Amino acid sequence: MAKIFEKIGECWNANQYNVNLNQSQNRVTIYKRSLQERPRSEISDTFWDNEVRNSNKLILLERDTGHTNKLCFNEDVRDATDDLCDILSEWCDRFLYYYNTGLYESDQFTSYKNLMDSYDADREGVRKRFEMTTKLLGMTVSEIAQVGFYKISRNIRAHKGKRLSQNAAIRRLNVTQPTPEFREAIEKCIKLVSLTRRT
């Protein structure tokens, strides 16, 4: 088979699957000893099939995306990851709010990180209230840990500050292809943020 690269946005991605690339608006470049660039509509199906089957060929496909700003796959995953981090930052603020509700000011935490540090230090009062807040929000401590691990692994990267709707956030979650456990935890975070967000 020929090696086919598809241009999406500014990225060239190896096309590892045999998709229907016969859209006439696509521009195709077939490299061999000479360069042949022409619209896909001018290439017969028989010629196309022979070129694709030839492992000595390199085919570059610039898909007509209808002037959309579609990202290449890795950019899209990174973009979705950043979007989820923004949702999780909002969720941490909500968690902290519910944790601090009813506490004396001296017992309140000003950041989720400080709360987690105290929880990890095994402060009994903090642990009990943390677990109570977790239950209040319909989550488990294990799900909170999943959220924490995700945030820690991604916090090195900058947040974009987006405010996504619940449906948009779920679509971005789908792009990241999460594990089932992580999906369930993040969906709960998204729902809480959506329900408590002030417009």
C-alpha angles and dihedrals in degrees: 000000000000119000107250123197120190122204113223115173105323095329130093110215125191108245102224096175135060102246127167100276094164098106106134094222092062116102114224129196117193116194124203125124089319131034119247116184120174142129114288089238089068094056117086117232091240093052090045093051091049092049093049092050093051109096091199091066130092114201124193116198123192104195117214101237095180092252094299122147093237112171125224113255098264092045090050093050091048091047091050090047090054090049091053091049089055090052090048091051089055090046091053089054090052092047091050091049092053092044092052096044109117096007125122110258090247090058095047125101122227096202136033089229092059090048091052092047090054091046090050090048085062097240101175098216091047092048093051094048091043091053090046090052090047091055091044089058092048096248137117127234087246091057090048088053090052089053091047094050091049093049094047092051092049102036092090087073122072123260118236097210095230121162104212126188116243092258093047091049091052090050090052089048089054091055091058091057095222128195114261092252093050092045092055093048094047093045088057090050091049092049093050093048091048094048095048102035116121112220 
